Amino acid sequence: MRHIYLVLLIIPFLFLNRNDLVAKPNIIFFLVDDLGWADVGCNGSTWYETPNIDALAASGMRFTDGYASCPVCSPTRASLMTGKHPVRVNITDWIPGHDPKNRKLLGPEDLHQLPLEEVTIAEALREGGYATFFAGKWHLGGEGYYPEDQGFDVNKGGHHRGGPPGGYYSPWKNPRLENGPDGEYLTDRLADETISFMRAHKKDKPFFVYLSFYNVHTPIQANQKHIGKYLAKAKDLSPLDPIVEHNAVSRPRQDNPEFASMVAAMDQNVGRVLTAVEDLGIKEETVIVFTSDNGGLCTKPKPGPTSNLPLRSGKGWCYEGGVRVATLMRVPGTTRPGSVCSVPVYSPDFYPTLLELAGLPMRPEQHVDGLSLVPVLGGGTSLNRDALYWHFPHYHGSTWTPGASVRLGNWKLIEFYETGKVELYNLAEDIGEQSNVSSAFPEKRKELLAKLHTWQKEMDAKLPRKNTIRLK
C-alpha cells in the first residue's frame, strides 16, 4: 500500500512536465526597447509596478541570467531575427551609429541594414505555415529592408528610426503607421493592432506576432494615465548623489516618475494582449516570449532615466547592467508555473527554440550561434555552451569606449581598447561587478582573455583602429 501511495504522489509531477503543446502553436514575442533587467517587479523592482509582466513570470519560466547579445539595440535585433551573433551579421552598432572622429580610436564600419540574404525567423515560420505580424520598432534598415521585406505579412510601425519620430502621442510621423486621433498613445495603438491581427487569424492558421514596443526608449515622455501615481511616489524622496562610472555617472536608484509611467503603460499593454489570448480561447496553444534589446539607460554624462542596481551601469556598456535583461517564457505543457532558470541564455537562442516549439526543421546553417532552449524549458539545468561573448567596438553616447567581454561560467572579463585595461569579476560573488579581481586571479584573466581573442579571430570580428589623423 505504501508503494501505491508513493506512485500516486509522483504521477501528477510527471504530467506537469509533459509536452502538451499543439503541433504548431501560436507565438507572441514581446520585445521591449531599453528595458533594464531590474525594471520589472519579478526581478526585484519596488519602484516600478509591473503586475502583468510579474503574472507572466508566475505562469511560466523566468531566466535570471538572460542576456541581450549587444548593449545597444540594432545588433541585438539582428541577432533575434537571424539566430546569429551580431558580429557574424556585421551589425555591431545601433544604426547608423555614431563614431566620433576626434577620439583615440576609429570604430569599424558595419552594415546599416539586415541583409536580405538572411533567412529571418519570420521567413522560416512563414514558410512553415504561419501568418506573421510585426508591430513597433524595427531599426534594421530603411526602405527595401523593412519588416515586410524580411518575412512579415503585416507591418505596423516598423521603419528605419530607432525612436518614435513624433513621440508617443499621435500624430506619429511614422511612414509605416497611420496616424490615430490626436493624443492617441503609441503603445496602446500597437497593442490594438496586435489584438486585431490575433482575432482575425485565430481560426485561420497559426500566427507569429512580434510586438516590439518603442517603450521605454527616449524621448522620456510621461504617460498621462500613470504619471500621477509616480509623482506621488516620488514626492517624499530625498536626493541621492549619482554613482561615478568611469567618465560618466549612473542614476543611483529608480525614481523617475516619467520613465515609470512609460514602464507602466508598456506593462498594461502586455496585459491587454495576454487577456486577449485568454478571451480568444488560445492560451493553451500559444507560446509567449518576453525580453529586451539591451539594458536600461542608466549611465551618461548626466544620469539616465533608470537604475539597473544591483547591476552595474547600463545601456551601451558591457557591464551586466548593459547586457543582462528581463527574459520570460511561457510554453503550455512544458514550462512549470513560477519556474526559474539560472542557465545563461541570449538573443540568438530564440530562433532555434521557436523552430523546435513549432515542430519545424532546424536550420543550423542559419541559427549557427543559437541553441534551442527547449531542454531547459522542460527543467534541464544546462546547455551545450561554455561561454557568451559581447563585442562592442564603437563609442557610444553613454560614454562607453570600444571594448568587448566574455562570460565563462561565473567569470566575466571585460577588455577596454582605449586603455588596454582588463577587468575580471566573479558574478557568483559579485553580481554588481564592484571588485576587479584580475590581479588576484592572473591565470583566469589569461584564460578568458585568450578565449575572447580566439573567438574574435574565428568570427573575423572587426576591431577599431588607431586614429592616426588625430594623433598627428
N, C-alpha and C positions, 0 to 999 in steps of 0.2 A: 504493500500500500504506500509506503514511503517513497518508493521509486516512481510510482504513478503520479504522486503529488508533485515530485520534482519535475517530471516531464510536462505536467500541466502548467507549471510555472515558467518553463523555458519556452514553450510553444509560442506565446504572444510575442516574445522578443525576436524569435526567428522571423515572424511575419512582419515585424516592424522594419526589418532591413531588406525585405524582398523588393524587387524592381517591378512595380505595377504600372510603370509609365507606358502610355499608349505608344504605338509604333512610331508615329510622327507627332510629337507633342507641339503645341504652340510654344513660342519662345518670346518672352518680353525681356529686353535688355535695357536697363536704366543706366545711363552714363551721365554723371553729374560733373560739371565743369568746376575745377578748383576746390572741390570739397575735400577738406582735410580728414585724416584718419580719426582725429579726436572731435570732429564736428557733429557727431551723432551720439545720441544717448546710449546706444548699445555698446559704444566704445568708451564710455565714461563721461561724456559731456553733461554738465548740470546746468549750463547757461543756455545752450540751445535746446529746444524741445522738439523732438522728432518721434512722436508716438507711432506714426505709420511705418517708418523705417525700423524702429525698435520691434514692432509687431512682426514685420517681415523676418527679422533676425530670430525672433522667438519661434517662428513657424518653420524655419529651415536651418541652414548652416551659416555660421559666422566664421570668417577666416581672420584670425588675429594677425597673421603675417601676410596679408595680401599687398601686392605691390603694383604700381604703375611701372612701365618699362622705361620711362624717362621722367625727369622732374618738370617737364613742360608738355603742353597739350598735343600738338600735331604728331610728334613721334609716337606717343602712346596710342593715339587714334589710328595711325597707320598700322601699328602693331596689332591692335584689336581686329582690324579689318583683314589682315593678312596672315596672322599666326606666326609672324616673323619678328625678330628683334629689329628695332628701328635702324640699327647700323646696317643690317642686311638690305633694308629697303632704301637706305641712303636718305632718310628723313630724320635728321638728328637735332633739329631746332624747330621752334614754332615757325609757321610760315607767314611772311617771308623771313622772319628773324631780324636780328639787328646785331651785326658785328662791327663795333666801332673801329675806326682806322687809326686812332691815336693811342692804342694800347700796346703793351709789350708783345702780344701775340695776335695773329690773324686767324680767325676761325675758318675751318674748311668749308668749301662750297657744298651744299647739299641740294636735294630736289625740292621744288616748291609745289609739287603735286604728286598724288599717289599714282604710280604708273598703271595704265590700263591693262598691261600685261599680267598684273597680279590678279589671281582669282580670289576675290573677296569672299568673306563668309556669306555675304548676301547672295553673291552669284552662285556659290556652292549650294546654298539652301534652296534658291530658286530653281536650280537645275534638279533638285530633289523633290520638287513639287510644292514648294512653299510660296505663298504670297508674301511679298516683302515691303516693308513700310519704314520710312525714315522721317523723324521729326526733330528739329532743333539745330544744334551746332554741328557743322561738318569740318571745315577748316583743313581740307586735304586737297585744295586746288580750286581753280576758277572754272569758267565755262569749258565744257568738254570733259571735266573731271568731277562733276557734281555727283551726288548720290544716285541719280537716275542713270548716270553713265557707268556706275560701279555696282549694279545688281539690284537696285531698289526700284520696285514698281511705282512707288509714290514717294515724293519728297516734299515735305512741308517745312521750309525754312532753312534748309542746308545750303550754304554757299561758301564763298572763299574767306569771309571775315571770321575772326576769332571771337569777337564780342558782338552783341546786338547793336547794329549801327544806329538805330533810332532809340536805343534804350529799351526799357522793359514795358513801356506803355505805348499802345498804338497811337500814331502810325509808326510802323516798324522800320521803314526804309530798307526792307529786305526783298531782294529780287525773286525770292522763292517762297514768299508768304504774303498772301493778300492781306491788306490792312483790315483790321476789325473796327468796331466802333471806337471813337476816341476814348482813350483811357482803358481799353481792354488790356489785361495783364498778359504778357507773353507766355509765361509758364502755364497759366490757365488755358490759353488758346492751344498750346502744344498738346496738353492733356486732352482737350476736347477733340482735336483732330485724331489723336491716338484711339480714343474710345470709339469714335465714329468708324474708324477703319476696322476695329475689332468686331463691332456689331455687324458690319457689312460682310465680314468674312468668316464668322464663326461656324457657319454651316457649309461654307464653300470648300475650303481646303485649309490645311494648317497654315498659320501665319508666323512670320518673324517680324516683330516690332522692335525697332531700335529708337528708343526715346532718349535723345541726347540733349538734356536741358542746357540752356545758356546759363541759368543759375549755377553757381553763385559767382560767376565771373564779373569783373568790373564792366560797366560802372556800378559802384555800390549805390543802389537806388532803393529807398525804402519801399516795402510793400505795405500799402495803406491798410490792409486787413489786419496786419500783425504788428505794426510798428508800436502801437500804444502799449501793448503788453511789455515789450522790451525796453521802452523808455522808462516805464515804471520800475522794471527790474534794475535798471542802471542808476536810478535816482540816488541811491544811498552808497554807491561805490566810491571808494577813495582812490585817488590817482596812484598809479604804480610807475616806478621807473622802468623804461624799456630794457630789454636784455641786449647787451652788446654782442654782436655776431660779426667777427672779422671787421670789415669796414662799414658795417650797417648795424641796424637794430631790429629786434623782433618784438612783437606785441607780447607782453608778459602774462596776459590772461584773455579769456573770451569775454568781451564786454561791449562790443559794438552793436547798438540796437538796430541800425540799418541793415547790417550784414545778417544779424539774427533773424530779422523779418524775412529776408530772402531765403534763408535756410528753411524757415517755417513754411513759406509758400511752396518751395520745392517739395517738402515732406507732405504737405497737404495734397499735392497733385500726384505724388506716388500713391497716396491712399486712395485717391479718386480712381486711378487706373486699376488698383488691386480690388477695389469694391466692384468695379465694372466686371472684372474677371469672375467674381463670385456671382453677381447678378446674372451674368450670361451663362452660368452653369458649367464653366470650363476650368474651374480651379484645379481639378484632379488631372487635367490633361495639359497643363500649362507650366512650363519651366520659367522661373524668374531669376534674373541676374541683376545685381546692383553693384556698381563700383564707380570710381572717379578716375580722371585722366592724369592727375598729379596731386600733390599735397596742397594744403591750404596756403593762401598768400599771407605770409607772416612776416618775412624779413625783407626790408627795403631800406633806402636812406632814411625814410620815416616808417614807423611800424605799419605793417599790412593790416587788413581788417579782421583777421582771426588769429588765434593762437593754437599751435599744434602740441603744446605741452601735454604729456611728458616728453614728446618727441622734440628733437632739436631742429630749429629753423623751419623752412617751408618751401613752397613752390620755387623752382629754379635751382635748388640746392640738392646735392646728393646725400645729405644727411637724411635720417629717417623721416623727418617732417616733410621733406620734399617728394619722397617716393612711396612711403607706406600709406595705403589708402583703405578706406572702408570697403569691404568686399563681402557680399552676401549672396547665397544661392538657395533657392527652394526648388527641389525636384521631387514631385509626388512619387511616393513609393520607394524613394531612395534616401533622401536626407531625413534625418530624425529631427523632430521639432526641438529647438533650443540647442542643437549640437554645435560644438566649437572645434575648429581645426587649426592647429598651430603649424602645419606644414607650409613653408614659404611657397607662394604661388604668384604668378604675374600675368600681365596682359596677353601674351601670345597663347597662353593656355586655354583661353576661352574658345578659340577656333576649333581645335580637335575635340574639345569637350562637347560643344554643341553638335558637331557632326555625329559623335558617338551617341548622344542622347536622342538624336533624330533618326538613328538607325541608318545613316548614310555612310558610304565608303570613306575611309580616311584618305587624306591627300598629303602624304608625308613629304612630298617634294614641295608643297606649298607651306604647310604649317610646321616647317622644319625646326623652329625654335620653341614650339609649344608642346606641352604634354597634356593629355586628357586628364581631367580632374575626377573622372568617374570613380577610380579606385578610392580616393579619399572621401568623395561624397557618400559612399556606402560605408564609411567607417575605417578605411585604411589609414595608416599612420605615416606613410612615406611615399615619395615619388622617385623615379629613377633619374635624379638630377643632383649634382653635388654643389652647384654654385649658381648664383644670379649675378648679372653684370649690368652696370649702368655706364653709359658713355655720353657725356655732355661736353663736347669740346668747344663750346661757344661761350661768349659773355652774355649775361642776362641782366635785365633791369633790377633784379633782386640783389644785385652786386656780386652774384656768383661769377667766378673766373673759371676758365676752361679746366676740366678735370674729368675724372672717371672713378668708379668704385666697384667693389666686388663684395658679395656676401658668401661665405663658405661656412656652413653650419651656423654657429652663433657668432662667428668672427666677421667683422666688417672693416674693410680697408678703403680709404679714400686718398686719391692722388691729385694734387693741385699742380697744374703745369706751369703756372707763372713763377712760383717759388720753388718748385721741386719738393715741397713738403709732402710727407706721407703720414696719415693718421690711422691708427688701428684701435678698434673698440671691440669689447666683448658684450654683445647685445643681451645675453642672458643675465649679466650682472649690471649692465649699464645701458638700458634702452634709450636713455637721453643723450648718449654719446658725449659725456662730460669728461671722461678720463681717458686720455690718449695713452695707450699702453704700448706704443710701438717700440720704445726703448727697453721696456721690461720684457718684451717677447720678440727679440730680433729674428729668431728663426721663423716664427709665424708671420711676421712682417715680410720677410724674404719670400716665404712660400706664397702668400697671397699676391704680392706684387708680381712675382713671376707668373702666377696663374692669370692675372689680369692682362699682362703684356702678351702672353701666349695666345689668349683668346682674341685680343685685338689684332694680332698678326693673322690668325686663322680667319677672322671675319673681314680682313682688309679694312679695318676701321680707319677712317680719316682723322688725322691729328692736326691740331693747329700748328702754324709755322711762325718763326720769328718775324717780327715786323721790322725788316731791315731799313725801310724808309724812315721809320720813326727813330731808329737808333742812330742814324747819321747825324 
